[in-house]
Amino acid sequence: MSDSSLLTMSDIVKKFSGVIALNGVNFSLERGEVVSLCGENGSGKSTLMKVLTGVHPYGSYEGQIIYKGEPLQSRSVRDSEEKGIAIIHQELTLVKELSILENIFLGAEISSYGVLDHSAMYKQTAELLKRVKLDISPDTVIKELGVGQQQLVEIAKALSKNAEVLVLDEPSAPLTESETRVLLDIVKQLRTEGVSCVYISHKLNEVKEISDRICIIRDGEHIGTQEASRMSTDDIIGMMVGRELKQLFPREEHPIGEEFLKVGPVNAKISKSANLKQVDNLSFSLRKGEILGVAGLVGSGRTELMQCLFGSYEGVYQCPVELDGKPIKIRHNRDALNYGIAMVPEDRKRHGIVPIMGVGQNITLAGLNHFIGLGQTLNESAEQTAINDSIKRLKVKTATPELAIKSLSGGNQQKAILAKFLLLKPRILILDEPTRGIDVGAKYEIYKLMYQLVKQGISIIMVSSELPEVLGISDRVLVMHEGKLKGLLDNQNLTQEMVMDCALAEE
């Protein structure tokens, strides 16, 4: 460490119900430095930062934190913020019913003689929004914004605290490519202003671009910290997973059967009065045992199309469906499940889990009727066996099945959601952004699982914003733009450029 050292965390140990989450981890940060924290889901990255920022208060962990040459003993998030340490969490924490201005100054309002100074707060909010390149009014209500815009508001809120240390936990997960570019530019600008940043991301191209140093954590232990310029992507992956991943997309041969599902023409609008269709006269088919990738720019209608098929779209829509040559009606997602159609949603926190319930309860929630025995009572023994088998099969990292699922990392929550729907033994599995916010090792495991499923005759529809993923996994690629079908392409020597050309081609 040099004389400019700002922060050191030494021998940090954190346990949950006797299970070790961090085992003697060391971490350091210089002034005006960006250090990326990398590791698999459940490795302890977010836990370490929660220790730093007071989410896990002083006294709940072992070890020492030295900040600006003095011991840091934060007993709350507010304590850390007052010291100049702020965190942007992986899951958004904004109040959706309040405006941008109200969210940024919530709990830190500016007042004069006991009266809120709206003018001063408006001016400061406008400056912050300009800084994160959001050209919208400070009075805009959060629920009217897209997920990417909300994330930029989170960043603006953190900047309002004049932080000297800014922790960004998976900040780019919900962002488009252009929004991610804005984010990286903001981090670079903060570095020139002397702000130190801890950047947590599974997107290794971002990590390589933005970092001065890279710190690797695996299974709660500090594996090593090196200068970013001396590490290749393969080096990072090898240290993260403890093994070499020679091929990120483990394509496996699998038989593809006859077409058995026809969908469309699908039309969907937010409301009857809306002029713009989110899905516009789109039709497609699916074959037994195939992986159909769905590609398109953010806002192209990919998720809305899948919600129509699953019966969960909240607007006005028509979605004719033929299964095995016979028309079926899907008015609700329970109808879809009864026909063997399951969907892992894009927004796992809102639509995929019950946060306060245990991991095991979440896994069996959709299929409790499978465990009903004589006298209409729950066969708890059979349920527990299914839970244990699912946790083992999908390698869900949890201290116990009873642990509240909100305590798991995002990647392990995603595995639990997958386990929930696999218990239903679906014929069709819709995966909407299945690897968002998941590390490369967990991605590899999910890809392998997908091939196991299609070999069993299950058909998969995978929506993904990552074109390399779509091209690396899919048998065919459905290309959308502005709600319309632009192409249905066999994945034979397809390139990213070919898919984008198809998406943006004139009618």
CORVEN-V304336 format. One record per backbone hydrogen bond with DSSP energy under -0.5 kcal/mol. NH is the residue of the N-H (numbers start at 1). CO is the residue of the C=O. E is the energy in kcal/mol with one decimal. If there is no record, write none. Layout:
NH:CO:E ; NH:CO:E
This chain:
5:2:-1.7 ; 6:29:-2.0 ; 7:29:-2.1 ; 8:66:-2.3 ; 9:27:-3.5 ; 10:64:-3.1 ; 12:25:-2.6 ; 13:62:-2.0 ; 14:22:-1.5 ; 16:19:-2.8 ; 19:16:-2.4 ; 21:14:-3.0 ; 21:19:-0.6 ; 22:14:-1.9 ; 23:220:-3.5 ; 24:12:-0.8 ; 24:22:-0.5 ; 25:12:-2.2 ; 27:9:-2.4 ; 29:7:-2.4 ; 31:4:-1.1 ; 32:194:-0.9 ; 33:30:-1.2 ; 35:33:-0.6 ; 35:197:-2.5 ; 36:34:-0.5 ; 36:213:-2.3 ; 37:199:-2.1 ; 38:36:-0.6 ; 38:215:-2.9 ; 43:40:-2.1 ; 48:44:-2.4 ; 49:45:-1.8 ; 50:46:-2.2 ; 51:47:-1.8 ; 52:48:-1.8 ; 53:49:-2.3 ; 54:51:-0.8 ; 55:50:-1.2 ; 56:50:-2.1 ; 57:55:-0.7 ; 58:74:-2.7 ; 60:57:-2.2 ; 62:13:-2.9 ; 64:10:-2.1 ; 66:8:-2.8 ; 67:65:-0.5 ; 67:70:-3.3 ; 68:6:-2.7 ; 70:67:-1.6 ; 72:65:-2.9 ; 73:71:-0.6 ; 80:76:-1.5 ; 81:77:-2.6 ; 82:78:-2.4 ; 83:79:-1.0 ; 84:80:-0.5 ; 84:81:-1.1 ; 85:80:-2.4 ; 86:165:-2.6 ; 88:167:-2.9 ; 89:87:-0.6 ; 96:94:-0.8 ; 98:95:-1.6 ; 100:140:-1.9 ; 101:138:-2.7 ; 103:99:-2.1 ; 104:100:-2.5 ; 105:101:-2.0 ; 106:103:-0.8 ; 108:105:-2.4 ; 112:115:-3.1 ; 115:112:-1.4 ; 117:110:-3.0 ; 118:116:-1.3 ; 121:117:-2.0 ; 122:118:-2.8 ; 123:119:-2.3 ; 124:120:-2.3 ; 125:121:-2.5 ; 126:122:-2.6 ; 127:123:-1.9 ; 128:124:-2.1 ; 129:125:-2.7 ; 130:126:-1.9 ; 131:127:-1.7 ; 132:128:-1.6 ; 133:130:-1.2 ; 134:129:-3.1 ; 135:133:-0.6 ; 136:134:-1.4 ; 140:137:-1.9 ; 142:98:-2.5 ; 143:96:-2.0 ; 144:141:-1.9 ; 145:142:-2.3 ; 150:146:-2.3 ; 151:147:-2.0 ; 152:148:-1.6 ; 153:149:-1.8 ; 154:150:-2.1 ; 155:151:-1.8 ; 156:152:-2.3 ; 157:153:-2.6 ; 158:154:-2.1 ; 159:155:-2.4 ; 160:156:-1.5 ; 161:158:-1.3 ; 162:159:-1.7 ; 163:158:-0.6 ; 164:84:-2.4 ; 165:84:-2.4 ; 166:196:-2.8 ; 167:86:-2.9 ; 167:165:-0.5 ; 168:166:-0.5 ; 168:198:-3.2 ; 169:88:-2.6 ; 169:167:-0.6 ; 170:168:-0.8 ; 170:200:-2.3 ; 173:170:-1.0 ; 175:172:-1.4 ; 180:176:-2.6 ; 181:177:-1.9 ; 182:178:-1.7 ; 183:179:-2.2 ; 184:180:-2.7 ; 185:181:-2.1 ; 186:182:-2.2 ; 187:183:-2.3 ; 188:184:-2.3 ; 189:185:-2.3 ; 190:186:-2.6 ; 191:187:-2.0 ; 192:188:-1.6 ; 193:189:-1.2 ; 194:191:-1.5 ; 195:190:-2.5 ; 196:164:-2.9 ; 197:33:-2.5 ; 198:166:-2.3 ; 199:35:-2.1 ; 199:197:-0.6 ; 200:168:-3.1 ; 200:198:-0.6 ; 201:37:-0.6 ; 201:199:-0.6 ; 204:202:-1.2 ; 206:203:-0.8 ; 207:203:-1.9 ; 208:204:-2.5 ; 209:205:-1.7 ; 210:206:-2.7 ; 211:207:-1.7 ; 212:34:-3.3 ; 213:34:-1.5 ; 214:226:-2.9 ; 215:36:-3.2 ; 216:224:-2.9 ; 217:38:-2.7 ; 218:221:-2.5 ; 220:43:-2.1 ; 221:218:-1.6 ; 223:216:-2.4 ; 223:221:-0.7 ; 224:216:-1.2 ; 226:214:-2.1 ; 228:212:-1.9 ; 230:227:-1.6 ; 231:228:-1.6 ; 236:232:-2.1 ; 237:233:-2.5 ; 238:234:-2.6 ; 239:235:-2.1 ; 240:236:-2.2 ; 241:237:-2.6 ; 242:238:-1.5 ; 246:244:-0.8 ; 250:248:-0.7 ; 251:249:-2.5 ; 257:288:-3.0 ; 260:286:-2.2 ; 261:286:-1.6 ; 262:322:-2.5 ; 263:284:-3.0 ; 264:320:-2.9 ; 266:282:-2.9 ; 267:318:-2.0 ; 268:279:-2.3 ; 269:316:-2.8 ; 274:271:-0.9 ; 278:268:-2.5 ; 279:268:-1.5 ; 280:483:-3.1 ; 281:279:-0.6 ; 282:266:-1.9 ; 284:263:-2.3 ; 286:261:-2.1 ; 288:258:-2.1 ; 289:457:-0.7 ; 290:287:-1.4 ; 292:290:-0.6 ; 292:460:-3.1 ; 293:291:-0.7 ; 293:476:-2.9 ; 294:462:-2.7 ; 295:293:-0.5 ; 295:478:-2.9 ; 300:297:-1.8 ; 305:301:-2.2 ; 306:302:-1.8 ; 307:303:-2.5 ; 308:304:-2.0 ; 309:305:-1.8 ; 310:306:-2.0 ; 311:307:-0.8 ; 311:308:-0.7 ; 312:307:-2.7 ; 313:307:-1.0 ; 316:269:-2.5 ; 318:267:-2.3 ; 320:265:-0.5 ; 321:328:-0.7 ; 322:262:-2.8 ; 323:326:-2.8 ; 324:260:-3.0 ; 326:323:-1.5 ; 328:321:-2.5 ; 330:328:-0.5 ; 331:329:-0.6 ; 333:311:-0.6 ; 335:332:-0.9 ; 336:332:-1.6 ; 337:333:-2.4 ; 338:334:-2.0 ; 339:335:-1.4 ; 340:337:-1.3 ; 341:336:-2.9 ; 342:340:-0.6 ; 342:428:-2.6 ; 344:430:-3.2 ; 345:343:-0.7 ; 348:346:-1.2 ; 351:347:-2.8 ; 352:347:-0.6 ; 352:348:-1.3 ; 353:348:-1.2 ; 355:353:-0.6 ; 357:354:-1.8 ; 359:403:-1.9 ; 360:401:-2.8 ; 362:358:-2.2 ; 363:359:-1.9 ; 364:360:-1.8 ; 365:361:-0.8 ; 367:364:-1.0 ; 368:365:-0.8 ; 370:367:-1.9 ; 371:368:-2.0 ; 372:369:-1.0 ; 373:371:-0.5 ; 373:377:-3.5 ; 376:373:-1.3 ; 377:374:-0.8 ; 379:371:-3.8 ; 380:378:-1.5 ; 383:379:-2.2 ; 384:380:-2.6 ; 385:381:-2.0 ; 386:382:-2.1 ; 387:383:-2.3 ; 388:384:-2.7 ; 389:385:-2.4 ; 390:386:-2.3 ; 391:387:-2.6 ; 392:388:-2.1 ; 393:389:-2.7 ; 394:390:-2.5 ; 395:391:-0.5 ; 396:391:-1.9 ; 397:395:-0.5 ; 398:396:-0.9 ; 403:400:-1.3 ; 405:357:-2.7 ; 406:355:-1.8 ; 407:404:-2.2 ; 408:405:-1.6 ; 413:409:-2.2 ; 414:410:-2.1 ; 415:411:-1.8 ; 416:412:-1.9 ; 417:413:-2.1 ; 418:414:-2.2 ; 419:415:-2.5 ; 420:416:-2.0 ; 421:417:-1.7 ; 422:418:-2.2 ; 423:419:-1.5 ; 424:421:-0.9 ; 425:422:-1.6 ; 426:421:-0.5 ; 427:340:-1.9 ; 428:340:-2.7 ; 429:459:-2.7 ; 430:342:-3.2 ; 430:428:-0.5 ; 431:429:-0.5 ; 431:461:-3.3 ; 432:344:-2.4 ; 432:430:-0.6 ; 433:431:-0.8 ; 433:463:-2.8 ; 436:433:-1.3 ; 438:435:-1.8 ; 443:439:-2.6 ; 444:440:-2.2 ; 445:441:-1.7 ; 446:442:-2.2 ; 447:443:-2.7 ; 448:444:-2.3 ; 449:445:-2.1 ; 450:446:-2.4 ; 451:447:-1.9 ; 452:448:-1.9 ; 453:449:-2.2 ; 454:450:-2.3 ; 455:451:-1.8 ; 456:452:-0.7 ; 456:453:-0.9 ; 457:454:-1.4 ; 458:453:-2.0 ; 459:427:-2.7 ; 460:290:-2.7 ; 461:429:-2.2 ; 462:292:-2.5 ; 462:460:-0.5 ; 463:431:-2.8 ; 463:461:-0.6 ; 464:294:-1.6 ; 467:465:-0.9 ; 469:466:-0.5 ; 470:466:-2.0 ; 471:467:-2.8 ; 472:468:-1.9 ; 473:469:-1.4 ; 474:470:-2.2 ; 475:291:-3.2 ; 476:291:-1.4 ; 477:489:-2.8 ; 478:293:-3.6 ; 479:477:-0.6 ; 479:487:-3.3 ; 480:295:-2.6 ; 480:478:-0.5 ; 481:484:-2.0 ; 483:300:-2.5 ; 484:481:-1.9 ; 486:479:-3.2 ; 486:484:-0.6 ; 487:479:-1.2 ; 489:477:-2.8 ; 491:475:-2.5 ; 492:490:-2.2 ; 493:491:-0.6 ; 499:495:-1.9 ; 500:496:-2.5 ; 501:497:-2.5 ; 502:498:-1.9 ; 503:499:-2.3 ; 504:500:-2.2 ; 505:501:-0.7 ; 505:502:-0.6
